[in-house]
Amino acid sequence: MVDLGKKHQVERVNIVGIADSYQNRLKNFRILVQEKWNKDTLMDYKESEVCASRSGGFSPGFHPIDCRKKIVGQYVVLYMPDPTSCLAFCEIEVFGTKYEDIWLETTDKLDTVIVIDPDTK
């Protein structure tokens, strides 16, 4: 989950897949955008809007994914509906516009999440 700090209009998400032979660790997922988050319970996915969805395996490297439409929210989540699947990636970048600046029609990089593999030395 990426917390953007406040509401933004999310337009695109870039994902960097892990460069190894386990491409199935990033498959059949959805990118969700939500305005509210309850840290005490699991996210209510019914309250989310789907930015994009992908099926099949994802190759290693950089993958820009445009949202189906611009979605206003504060939280961006990569969600895999299959509870037996493993989600693994290197980096996520979220692009869009601050909610109060939507009329400016500019797209900025909002946040980046980098995942460090604890097994890497």
C-alpha positions in Angstrom: 0.0 0.0 0.0 1.2 3.5 -0.9 0.0 6.4 1.2 0.1 9.5 -0.8 -0.4 11.7 2.3 -3.6 13.3 1.0 -6.0 13.0 -1.9 -4.6 12.9 -5.5 -6.0 12.2 -8.9 -4.1 9.0 -9.8 -3.4 8.6 -13.5 -0.5 6.1 -13.9 1.5 3.5 -11.9 4.9 2.3 -12.9 5.9 -1.1 -11.6 9.4 -2.6 -11.7 9.4 -6.4 -11.6 12.1 -8.5 -10.0 14.8 -9.7 -12.4 14.7 -13.4 -11.5 13.0 -16.5 -12.8 9.9 -16.2 -10.6 7.7 -14.1 -12.8 4.6 -15.7 -11.2 5.1 -13.6 -8.1 3.6 -10.7 -10.0 0.6 -12.0 -11.9 -3.2 -11.6 -11.9 -3.3 -8.4 -9.9 -5.3 -5.2 -9.6 -4.2 -1.7 -8.9 -6.7 -0.1 -6.5 -7.2 3.5 -5.4 -9.0 4.3 -2.2 -9.8 7.5 -0.4 -10.0 6.0 3.2 -7.9 3.4 5.0 -8.7 1.8 8.4 -5.4 0.7 9.9 -7.1 -1.6 12.4 -8.9 -3.8 9.9 -8.2 -5.1 6.4 -8.9 -2.8 3.6 -12.4 -3.0 2.3 -11.8 -3.6 -1.4 -15.5 -2.8 -2.2 -14.7 0.8 -1.4 -11.8 0.9 -3.9 -11.8 1.9 -7.6 -9.8 -0.3 -10.0 -7.1 1.8 -11.7 -6.0 -1.2 -13.9 -5.8 -5.0 -13.8 -3.3 -7.5 -15.3 -3.5 -11.2 -15.9 -0.7 -13.6 -16.5 2.9 -13.3 -15.4 4.8 -10.1 -15.6 8.3 -10.1 -17.0 11.2 -8.5 -15.0 11.8 -4.8 -15.6 9.9 -1.6 -16.0 6.1 -1.6 -16.7 4.1 1.7 -17.0 0.4 1.1 -16.4 -2.1 3.8 -17.2 -5.3 3.9 -15.2 -8.5 3.2 -17.1 -9.6 6.6 -15.9 -8.3 9.2 -13.5 -9.2 8.2 -9.9 -9.2 10.4 -6.8 -7.8 8.8 -3.7 -5.0 8.8 -1.1 -4.1 5.1 -1.0 -2.8 3.0 -3.9 -2.7 -0.8 -3.5 -1.5 -3.8 -5.5 -4.0 -6.4 -4.8 -4.0 -10.1 -5.7 -7.4 -11.7 -5.4 -5.8 -15.2 -5.1 -4.8 -15.7 -1.4 -2.3 -18.4 -2.4 -0.4 -16.1 -4.7 2.8 -14.3 -3.7 3.2 -10.6 -4.6 6.8 -9.5 -5.3 8.2 -6.5 -7.1 11.1 -4.0 -6.8 9.5 -0.6 -7.1 6.2 1.2 -7.6 5.9 4.8 -8.8 2.5 6.6 -8.6 1.8 9.5 -11.0 -1.0 12.0 -10.9 -2.1 15.4 -9.7 -2.7 16.8 -6.3 -6.5 16.9 -5.7 -6.6 20.7 -5.1 -4.4 21.3 -8.3 -6.5 19.2 -10.7 -7.4 22.2 -12.8 -3.7 22.8 -13.6 -3.6 19.7 -15.8 -0.1 18.7 -14.9 1.1 15.2 -13.9 3.7 14.8 -11.2 5.4 11.7 -9.7 3.5 11.4 -6.4 5.4 8.7 -4.5 7.8 5.8 -4.9 8.0 2.6 -2.9 11.2 0.6 -3.1 11.1 -2.9 -1.7 14.4 -4.3 -0.5 14.9 -8.1 -0.6 16.2 -9.1 2.9 17.9 -12.1 1.3 20.1 -9.8 -0.8 23.5 -9.2 0.6 
